[in-house]
Amino acid sequence: MIVAVASGKGGTGKTMLATGLAAAVASIRSGADGGAVVQLLDCDVEEPNAHLFLNPHLQKTAEVVILTPTVDPDRCSGCRRCAELCAFHAIAVLGKEVLVFEEMCHGCGSCALGCPEGAISEKPRVTGVIEEGSAGKIAFGRGVLNVGEAMAAPVIRYLKRRLAEERGADRLVVLDAPPGSSCPVVECLRGADFALMVTEPTPFGLHDLEMAVQVARDELHLPVGVVVNRDGVGDSGVDDYCRDEGIPILMRIPLDRRIAEACSEGLPLPVALPEYLGPFLSLYHRLKEEVGL
């Protein structure tokens, strides 16, 4: 089961929930060979921080490389075909001079394939790294986007290849998604079995929750559930919205100073406060029911 933990905005407790769910399930299950039974991938590649809660032992590193165009000016005729083909506006043609904006390139290769003069070739460019390891019974992976890079989606896509290679039939996979509702979030949610949205009961939380639900449920057609963090503050807007939209609220986490202290110490919530182990396991079983497992 692949569960993407997402949120419409940052600071809602998304990573706290993702690491807490992984730690809770890992605490009660054991693999046939004593190995990992849960996989957590930190897909918030611009600012990954799940490692602060899990303290994994990182053992493998791989560069993320995309192919970007380079133009041979002696063969280029200035026909502008490459600029017309580029959906991401990473190429501009001024007279016979071709400008390539590498940071905007998605590495699709359309320009090289469509150049009638064969003037475009491709060169590798490193945009980030993938780091993998383990934290007890949790197989851990994260992507780290290089400073100054704008394209997070290729790093997330490369990271999720580890999911396809290593996922077993009975394994829980938790994807810690980037905040918001833009392209990196879509890349993370694509292929998940369930989108678990973390929000807070405030007008700002509701506004961003609505946008995130639109992406996950209405655009990607994923089943969606909600976890209300800092429950007990704000207003009833989130509850009213979920009721009207038929979205289940699967867990409520109260505003509790002890939770903030656990996060500041880098401890998964069920580890720091054992009374939360039961609620996290109940959440896990609810997720299985929602997915149909």
N, C-alpha and C positions, 0 to 999 in steps of 0.2 A: 504494500500500500504506500503510495507516494502522497504525502501531505505537504502542501506549500503553505507556510505560515507567512501571511502578508498583512499589510496595513496601508491605509490611504495616506498616512503621514508618518514621519519619524517620531520617536519618543513615546510610542504607545505601549511598549513592553513586548514587542515582537520577538526579539532575541531571547528575552527572559522566558517566554512561553515555549519557543522552539527548543531551547536547551533543557528546559524543565521537562517537556514531554519526552525527549530522547533519554534523559537520565532516568526518568520514572520507569519507562518500559524496559530499559537495559537492566534495571535493578531486579526485575522479577523474571527475566527470561535468560536462557542459556542456549548457545548454539550446540549443535551435535558434536562439534569438535572443540567446544569451549571458546570459540572465536566470537567475533562481533555479531550482534543480533540486530543492531540499529545502525543506520547510516545517517549522518547529518552533513549536509552540504551547505556551507555559508555562501549564498549567492549574492550577498550585498558586497559586491567586489570593490566598490569605491570606498567603503569603510567597514570591512569585515571585523566583527568583534565577538563572534561566538567562541573563539578560542580563549577569551578571557574567562568564560564560565567553565569550560571543559578542560582547559590546560592539556591539550593533546600533545603526544610525542610525534612530531612531524618527521617523516622518514623519506619522502619522495618529493621532488620538485620538477616541474616541467614548464617550459616556456610556452606561452600562447603566441602563435605567429599567424599573421594574416598576410596575404599577398596584395601588394599595392602596385599601381602602374608606374612605369617609367617610360618616357617617350624619347624615341630616336628622332632628333630634329631634322636629320638629313633625309629621312623617309617620310616625315609628316607633311601632308599637303595642306593642312589647315582646314579640312572639310567640316570640322565641328561634330562629326558623328559620335565621337567619344563623349562629348559633353551632353549630347542629346540622349545617349543611352544611360547616362549615370543618373539614377533615381535619387541619389543623395547629394547631388551638386558638389561632388568632390573634384570635378574637372571644369576648368574654364578655358576658353580659347580666345585669345586676343590677337587678331591677325593670324600669323603663323606660330605664335608662341602659345604653348599649352602649359597651363598652370595646374599642378596637382596638389590638392590639399589633403595630405595623407591622413590627418587626424579625423577627417570626415569620411574616409573610405571604408566601406564594409567588406572589401575583398571579394566582391561577387564575380569579378572577371569579365563583366559584360563589355567593358571598353576594349579589352584586348581581343576578345572574340569578334567584336563588331568593327574593328578598325579595317577599312578596305585596303590600306597601304601596308598593313602588318607592321606598323611603326611602334606599337605598344607591346612591351614585355612586362613581366611581373617580377617583383623582388620581395623577399620576405622581410617583414617588420615585426619586431617583438612588441606586443602591447601589454603584456602582463604575465603572471605566473600562476600555476596551479600547485598547491601544496597539499600533501596527503599524509595521514598518519592515523593514530588511534588514541582513544581516551577510554581505557578499560574495554568494555563491551561495545563501545561506540566507534564505528569506522568514521573518521572525520576527513573532510576535504573542504578547502576554501579557495576562492579565486582572489587574486590581488591585482587590481588594475594599476598600471604604471602611472606615476604622477604626470599630469598634463594630458593624459589620453581622455578622449571624449566618448569612445565606443565601449561601453560596458558589456553589451550583448554578446560579442564574440567570446569574451572570457567566460561568461555564464554558460554559453553553449558548449564550450570546451570542457568546463567543469562537469556539466551534466552528462557528458559521454562516460564519465566514471560511473555514473548511476547505471547506465545501460550495460556496462561491462561487468559490474560486480553485484547487481541486485539479485537476491534470491527470491524464491516464490513466497517465503514466509517472513520476509524482512520488512520492517518499517523504515521508510526513507522520509526524513524530514528536510525540507528545503527552506532555509531561512532567506526569504525574498528581500529584495531592496524595498525601501519605502516608496510610496507614491503609486502612480498608475501609468508610468511611461514605458518606453520600449524595454528597458531591463526587466521590469516586472512582468511584462508579457512573455519575455523569453524564459523567465523562471517558471511561470505558471503553466506554460505549454507542456502538455503531456502528464500533468499531475492528475491524481484521482480525486483530490478534494482541495478546495481553497479555504483555509482557516483564517478568518479576518480578525485581527486584534484591534480593538478600538477603545475609546474612553467616552463616558457619557456626557459629552459637552457638545455645543453647537459646532465647534471646529472638528471634533471627532466624527460627528454625524456627517458633516459635509464631505469629508475625505473618505469616509466609509462608503457613502453612496457612489462616489467615483470608482473606488476599488471594486465594488460589487458589479458595477456596470461592465468593467473590463473582464472580470472573472466569470460572471454568470451570463451576461448578455452577449459578450463578444466571443469568449472562449468556451461557453456552454459547460462550465464546471459547476458541480454542486458546491454550495457555499454555506458555511456556518460561522458564527461569531463568538468571540470571547470578549467579554466586557472587563477591561482592567480598570483599576481605581473605582470599582463599583461603590456607589453610595455618595458620590459627589455629582455635581452638574444637575442635569434634568432628565426627564423621561423620553427625550427625543429618540435615542437609539432604540429603546424598547418599543416605542410606538412604530418606528420604521420597520424593525424586524418583524413585528406582528403583522403589519399591513402587507409586507412583501413575502411573508411565509418563510422567513429565514430563521432557522433555529439558533437560539443562544445556548451554546454548549457548555459554557463555564463562566463563572463570575469570580474575579479576584478583587478583594476589597482593598481600599486605600489603607495601607498598613506600614508603619515606619520600619517594622522588622524586614519587610520585603525590600525596601530601599537599602537597608543596611546589608542584606544578603547580596544584592546586586553590586553594591560598592565594594564588597569583599570578593567578588568574582565567584560566587557559589551558585550552582543550580538550585532553584527554589525547593524542590523536594529533598535536597541534601541539607540545606541550611535550616529548613522548617519541615520536619518529617510529617507534620499533620497535613501537608499538601500532597503527599504521595498518593493518598486515596483519591482526591479530586482529579489529579492528573491521570491516574489509571482509569477513572470513570470517563474522562475525556477521551482517552484512547479507545475504550470500548464503544463509546458513542460514535466516534469516527468510523470504526469498523461497521457499525450498523448503518450509518449514512451511506457508506460506500457499497454496502451489500456483501460484506465478508463474514 
